[in-house]
Amino acid sequence: MEEFFNNIPPWYRTAFLVGGLVLLWMIEGAIPRLSFKGDRYKHAGTNLFFTLTTAVVNLGFAFLIVTASEWTAKAHFGLLYTFPLPIWLHCLIAVMMMDLVGAYLVHVIQHKIAWMWHFHKIHHIDTAVDTTTALRHHPVESIFRVIALLLAIVVMGIPIWMVMLYQTISAFMSQFNHANIRLPKWLDSTLSYVIVSPDMHKVHHSHYQPETDSNYANIFSFWDRLFGTFVKVKDVTQLRYGLDEYQDDHYQHIGTLLKVPWEQTRQEKIIN
């Protein structure tokens, strides 16, 4: 595994992620949890645009990630080098810590700090959540996430092959837990004790704020249970997606979404 992810060609990772996205999108069409209202292709096209912006940001920071990761491995710098660990345990803890810092914690912070929320909220404006929603992140938010990942790499001490492994798992899990697929209730519930299941994450996209501010995890669901941010609803089919201030159709267009962080809502104008 170490050899594979140390030398994995970019097109391998791209093929895996695109293949997972296409497979889940097809499954959604066959066994949807919620009926999709609107044009699935147009919706997917809007969200796919943000894959390009995320790729540009990640490419821009790739040198820093590789340099930081190789330095920690060479210098044996980081908490995971404090004690000798078998490679499998180092890898497991590394993936968990990158998920904690690079996904869960930075996600929570974006919900709690107002100026960061303005960039993150385009992810929540989607009123028809499906597997492509995993791709909808403002370019500035992508920078927040890369910086959080860099922090985890340096503090913990994580070699590059583990970073590649984590990013592959993380991207697929985000596609999976956003997917509009109908799993048997017992299976979805059982999965949610270890990993983030589709029904568990749907709650996070509710328009109702106490539900929006919950279920932040991406890979491992136990972070939400551990930090008290886990919420379960009886019937996810009754959830309404999106944000109340952004229900108009034009908020599903690429140009409008890019400008949303700098737009004052009606509620904010009243307060001011």
N, C-alpha and C positions, 0 to 999 in steps of 0.2 A: 504493500500500500504506500509506504514511504517513497519508494522509487517511482511509482506511478504518478502520485500527486506532485512530486518534485519536478517531473518532466512532462506533465500533462499538456498536450498541445491546446492552444486556445479554442480551436475548432471542436475538440472533444467536449469541452465544457459547454460551449455554445450549443452543440448538438444535443447534449443531455438536457439542458434547460429548455430549449425550444421544443424538444420531444416531449418533455413533461408537461409543458404548457399546452401543447396541441392535444395530448392525450386527455388531460383534465377537461379541456374545453369541449372535447367530443363527448366525454362522459356526462358533463353538465347538460348537454343537449338530449341525452338519453334518459337520465334520471335526475332531473333538477329538484332541488329542495324547494325553491320558490319559482313560480312562473316568471319568465323574463318578459318584461314589457318594453317594447321598443326594438330597435335594430341591433342585434348582437354584433354584427360586423362593424357597424359604425362605432359602437361602444368599444369594441376591442381595438379598433384603429386609433381612437383617442388615447387609450391607455398604453398602447404599444409605442406611441410617440415618446412617452416618458422613459421607456427602456433606452432609447437613444441618448437622452440627456443624462440618464444615470450612467450609461456606459462611458460617456465623455468625461464625467466627473471621476469615475473610478480609474479611467486611463490616466487622467491627470495626476492622481494620487498613487498610482501603481508603483512608481519609483520609490516613494517614501515608505510604502508598506513593505516592499521587498527589502529595501535597505535596512529598515528597523528590524524586520524579522531575522534577516541574516546576521545582523549585528548581535542580537540577543542570543542566537544559537552559537555563534563563534565565541562570544565573551561569557557564555553561560550566565547571562544577566536575567534576572526576573525571579519571581517567587517560586515558580515551578522548578527552578534549579537549586533552590535552598537545600532540598534533600534529594538524594538519588531516587528516581522513580522509574519503574519499568515503562517502556515506551508506550504500551497500551494505556496505562494510567495517565501518563503525561498527556497523551492525545485526548482522552476522555475529559479530563479536567480542563484542558485548553479549549475544547469545543464548548463546554459548559460555560466557561468564563467569557468567551467571545460572545456567546448567546446572551449572557447576563448583561455585560457592559455594552456590547455593540448593537444589541437589539432591544432588550427589555428596559434597561435603565435610561438609555437615550430616548426611548419612546415615552417613558413616563415623564421625563424632563420636558419634552416637547409639548406635552399636555398641560404642564404646570407653569411654564414660562411663556407669557403672552406673546412676545415677539417671535418666539420659535414656533408657537402654535399657528401663527398666521401662515407659515410655510407648510406645516404639516397638514393643515386642515383641507388642502386640496385632495388629500387621500380620503378624507371623510365626506367630501362633497358628493362622491359617487353614490347615486341613488339606486343603482342596479349592481350590487356587489357580486363579482364572480372572480374566477381565477386570474383574469387580466387586471383586476384591481390591485393585485400585488405589485404591479409595475408602476402604478400611479404615485410618483413622488416628485415633488418640486425639486429642481436641480440644487437649490440651496439646502434643502433637507438632506439630499444625498451627501453633501459636504459634512453635515452634522454627524451622519452615521459613519462616514469614513474616519473622521477624527476620533469618534468613540472606539472604533475598531483598532486604530493605531494605539490608543491608550491601553487597551486590553493587551495588545501584543507586547508592548514595552514593559508594562507592569508585571505581567505574568511570565513572559519569556516563552515565545511561541515560534517555532521554526516555520518556514514558508509552506512546507507541504501540509502542515496542519491548518494553516490559514486557507489554503486552496480547498482542502476537504470541508472545512467549516462553511466557506462561501457557497460551495456546491449544495451542501445539505440545507443551508439557510434559504437559498433562493428557491429550491424545490418545496421546502416546507411552507414558505410564504404563499406559493402558488396553491398548494394543497389546502391550507387552512382558510384561504379566501374562496375556494371553489364552491360553486353553487350546486353541490351534489348531495343527494339524499342517501346517507348511510343508515343502516339499521340503528335504531336508537341505542340499543345495548352496546353496539360496536363503537359508535361515536362517544358515548359516555365513558366506556372503558379506556379508549385511547386518550381521552382528555385528562386522565390521571398522570400520564407521562408526557405525551406530546400534545400540541395544540391541534384540536380537531376542528373541522369546519363549523359545526354548531357552536362550539365554544367561542370561536373568533367572531361569528356573526353578531354576537352580543356587543362587541366592541364597536361595531358600525351602526349601532342604534342611534336614532336622533335624540334619544332621551339621555341627558348628560350623565346621570349616575351610572348608566350602562356604557356610555361612550368612554368614561374614565375608569375602565376595568379591562381585564383580560388583555394585557399588553404584550404577553409573551409571543415568541415566534416559533421556536423549536420546542423547548421544554416548558410544559404547562405548569410545572410545580413552582416556578418563580412567582406566579400570581397567587398561588395558595400560600406560599411561604411569606410573602410581603403583604398579604391581605387585600389584594386587588382582584381576586377571583369573584365573578358573579355568574350565577346560573339562572336562566329563565325557563319556565315550564314549556313554552311553545315558541320556538324561534320563528315560526311562520307568521307570527303576529307582529314581528319587529318591523319598524319603518326605518329605512336607511336614509343617510344623508344628514344635513344640518338644516335647521328650520329657516335660516336666513339665506340659504342657497338652493332653493327648490326650483327656481326658474330654469328652463331648458338651456338657456345660453351659458349657464355655469357648467355645462358638460362639453364646452368647446375648448380646444387647446389654447387659443389666444387668451380667452377669458380666464382660464385656470392659471396661466402663467402670471397674470396681473392680480389675481386674488389677494396675495399677501399685502399689497399696497392699497387695497380698496377698503374704504370705510363702509361698514354695514349700516343698515337703517337703525339698528339698535344702538350702535356706537355713536351715530350722529345725534340721536336723542339724548344720550348720556352727556355728550360734549356740549 
